[in-house]
Amino acid sequence: MRIDLHTHSWVSDGTQAPAELVADAAAAGLDVVALTDHDQSAGWDEAREAAALHGLGWLGGIEVTCRVLASGISVHMLAYGVSRADVELAAALAGLRDSRDHRAQAMVDRLAEDFPIDWESVQAQTQDGSTIGRPHIADALVAAGVVKDRTEAFAHILSPRGPYYVGQPALDPVDAVRLIHGAGGAAVMAHPVAGARGRVIGKADMLAVVEAGLDGVEVYHRDNSEEGRGQLLSLAAERGLIVTGSSDYHGAGKPNRLGENTTEPLALLRLLERTDAPEYVGFEASDLS
C-alpha cells in the first residue's frame, strides 16, 4: 500500500479544494491519503466524500502550529484521529486560527509600505473559510509581479529574518501532545530536522516532547537532512516511536509531489491503534497488518 499522511488543501495553505486533492491522490496511485490542514479540520467532510467516490483510503488529520516556548523554535505537530467534538482542542485550534489572521494583517500592513499589495489583494488569493497566512501573502506578491513564486517570497521578503515578518502565537509541543491525546488522537512531529526551514528543535526539548507521550516522528520528508533522518530513526528505535513518511503536498504552492515519501502500512496501523475513534474510510485496519 502507498500511504501519504501529510497533505494540505486550500482550507489552509494548499492550492486545491479537498476533493480535487483527493482525486489527484487517487490518480497518483496512492492507496491512503491524510488531509492535514493547518489548525483545522474544515476540509474533512469534503475529502472523505471524495475518497469514497474515488475508492481511495482517507484519514483525517490536523497540522497543529507549535513553538518551543523556551527557545522560540517552530515545531509542527500532526494530529491523527482526534475527535472534533473535543472542547479543549477545538478552543486551542480556534485561537491559533484567529492569531494567524491578526498576524497576517500585521505583516500586510508592513509590506504595503513598500510593495503594491493590501489586505484585499491577499484575500483574493484565498477561498471562503481559509485561514490566511504567509503563503497567501506570497501569492499576492506573485500576482503583483514582485516575485516569481512562493519560494522566492519566502526566501527573501517573507523570511523570519526580514523586516516584514511578524511572529505567530503557537502552542508548546508538550501541551499540543496533551491536547491531541485528550481528544483521542495520536501525535506525530512533522519534519523535525528540516534545517533548511530554520532552527530545529534541540535534543533536550525533543526528549521532553517524547516523555510527554509523542507517538511518532515524520522521518521521510524532503526537508529532513540525511543525517537528521538517521538521528530520528535511532530515536524512534530507542523510544518505540512510530516512523512515518509523507509528501507535505500543497498543490501548486510547493514543489512537493503526492507520494514522494510514504508511510509503511504497519506504521499506520500502529497510529490507528493509538486513537479512540479515528475518522477514516476506504480501508480496514486488517488491510494494514
Secondary structure in CASP SS format (residue, H / E / C, confidence):
PFRMAT SS
TARGET T0000
AUTHOR 0000-0000-0000
METHOD secondary structure of the structure
MODEL  1
M C 1.00
R C 1.00
I E 1.00
D E 1.00
L C 1.00
H C 1.00
T E 1.00
H C 1.00
S C 1.00
W C 1.00
V C 1.00
S C 1.00
D C 1.00
G C 1.00
T C 1.00
Q C 1.00
A C 1.00
P H 1.00
A H 1.00
E H 1.00
L H 1.00
V H 1.00
A H 1.00
D H 1.00
A H 1.00
A H 1.00
A H 1.00
A C 1.00
G C 1.00
L C 1.00
D C 1.00
V E 1.00
V E 1.00
A E 1.00
L E 1.00
T C 1.00
D C 1.00
H E 1.00
D C 1.00
Q C 1.00
S C 1.00
A C 1.00
G C 1.00
W H 1.00
D H 1.00
E H 1.00
A H 1.00
R H 1.00
E H 1.00
A H 1.00
A H 1.00
A H 1.00
L H 1.00
H H 1.00
G C 1.00
L C 1.00
G E 1.00
W E 1.00
L E 1.00
G E 1.00
G E 1.00
I E 1.00
E E 1.00
V E 1.00
T E 1.00
C E 1.00
R E 1.00
V C 1.00
L C 1.00
A C 1.00
S C 1.00
G C 1.00
I C 1.00
S E 1.00
V E 1.00
H E 1.00
M E 1.00
L E 1.00
A E 1.00
Y E 1.00
G C 1.00
V C 1.00
S C 1.00
R C 1.00
A C 1.00
D C 1.00
V H 1.00
E H 1.00
L H 1.00
A H 1.00
A H 1.00
A H 1.00
L H 1.00
A H 1.00
G H 1.00
L H 1.00
R H 1.00
D H 1.00
S H 1.00
R H 1.00
D H 1.00
H H 1.00
R H 1.00
A H 1.00
Q H 1.00
A H 1.00
M H 1.00
V H 1.00
D H 1.00
R H 1.00
L H 1.00
A C 1.00
E C 1.00
D C 1.00
F C 1.00
P C 1.00
I C 1.00
D C 1.00
W H 1.00
E H 1.00
S H 1.00
V H 1.00
Q H 1.00
A C 1.00
Q C 1.00
T C 1.00
Q C 1.00
D C 1.00
G C 1.00
S C 1.00
T C 1.00
I C 1.00
G C 1.00
R H 1.00
P H 1.00
H H 1.00
I H 1.00
A H 1.00
D H 1.00
A H 1.00
L H 1.00
V H 1.00
A H 1.00
A C 1.00
G C 1.00
V C 1.00
V C 1.00
K C 1.00
D C 1.00
R H 1.00
T H 1.00
E H 1.00
A H 1.00
F H 1.00
A H 1.00
H C 1.00
I C 1.00
L C 1.00
S C 1.00
P C 1.00
R C 1.00
G C 1.00
P C 1.00
Y C 1.00
Y C 1.00
V C 1.00
G C 1.00
Q C 1.00
P C 1.00
A C 1.00
L E 1.00
D C 1.00
P H 1.00
V H 1.00
D H 1.00
A H 1.00
V H 1.00
R H 1.00
L H 1.00
I H 1.00
H H 1.00
G H 1.00
A C 1.00
G C 1.00
G C 1.00
A E 1.00
A E 1.00
V E 1.00
M E 1.00
A E 1.00
H C 1.00
P C 1.00
V C 1.00
A C 1.00
G H 1.00
A H 1.00
R H 1.00
G C 1.00
R C 1.00
V C 1.00
I C 1.00
G C 1.00
K H 1.00
A H 1.00
D H 1.00
M H 1.00
L H 1.00
A H 1.00
V H 1.00
V H 1.00
E H 1.00
A C 1.00
G C 1.00
L C 1.00
D C 1.00
G E 1.00
V E 1.00
E E 1.00
V E 1.00
Y E 1.00
H C 1.00
R C 1.00
D C 1.00
N C 1.00
S C 1.00
E H 1.00
E H 1.00
G H 1.00
R H 1.00
G H 1.00
Q H 1.00
L H 1.00
L H 1.00
S H 1.00
L H 1.00
A H 1.00
A H 1.00
E H 1.00
R H 1.00
G C 1.00
L C 1.00
I E 1.00
V E 1.00
T E 1.00
G E 1.00
S C 1.00
S C 1.00
D C 1.00
Y E 1.00
H C 1.00
G H 1.00
A H 1.00
G H 1.00
K C 1.00
P C 1.00
N C 1.00
R C 1.00
L C 1.00
G C 1.00
E C 1.00
N C 1.00
T C 1.00
T C 1.00
E C 1.00
P H 1.00
L H 1.00
A H 1.00
L H 1.00
L H 1.00
R H 1.00
L H 1.00
L H 1.00
E H 1.00
R C 1.00
T C 1.00
D C 1.00
A C 1.00
P C 1.00
E C 1.00
Y E 1.00
V E 1.00
G C 1.00
F C 1.00
E C 1.00
A H 1.00
S H 1.00
D H 1.00
L H 1.00
S C 1.00
END
